[in-house]
Amino acid sequence: MITVIDMLKTAAANYARYRQTRDEIANLPLDVALDLGIYPGDAERIAREAVYGKAA
């Protein structure tokens, strides 16, 4: 059974991964980001989908 503490730990870990991913994407040099087909302005959406999955 999953306890509330376990759920909070999981949520905190996911949020930390989201923030790190978002920050790394947002701080990519523009030429590198464009070469990868990433627009840095979409960092929040990309990170959210990477960590939490795509919303249905």
N, C-alpha and C positions, 0 to 999 in steps of 0.2 A: 504494500500500500504506500502511495506517495504522500508524504506529509507536507504540511504547509511550509516547513523549513526547506525541504527539498525543492519545492516549487519556487520558492524565493531565490534559492541558490542558482537554479537553472535560469530563472529570469535575469538575475544579475550577470551571469556568465554570458547569456545571449546578448544582453545590452552592451557589455564590454566588447564583444566581438563585433557588434554592429558599429559602435563608435570607432573602433580601430579600422575597420574596413572602410567606413565613410571617410575618415580622415586621410587614409592612404590614397583613396581614389581622388578626393578633392585636391590633394597636394601633388598629384602627378604633374610633371611638366606638360604643358599643353601639346607639344609636338608628339610626345610619347602617348598621351591619352588619345589623340586623334589617330595615331598609327594603330592603336588597339581598337578603334571604333567606339571609344568611350567619350562622352561629353562630361567634363567634370561637374557641370551644374546638375547632373543627374545622380550625383554621388549618394544622396540620401535614398533615392528609390532603389538604386542598384544594391546598396548595402542592405537595405531592408529585405529585398527579395532574396539576397544571398543567405542571410541569417535566418529569417523567419519564413521564407518560402513565398511563392507568388500567391496573392490573394485571388480567390475565385470569383 
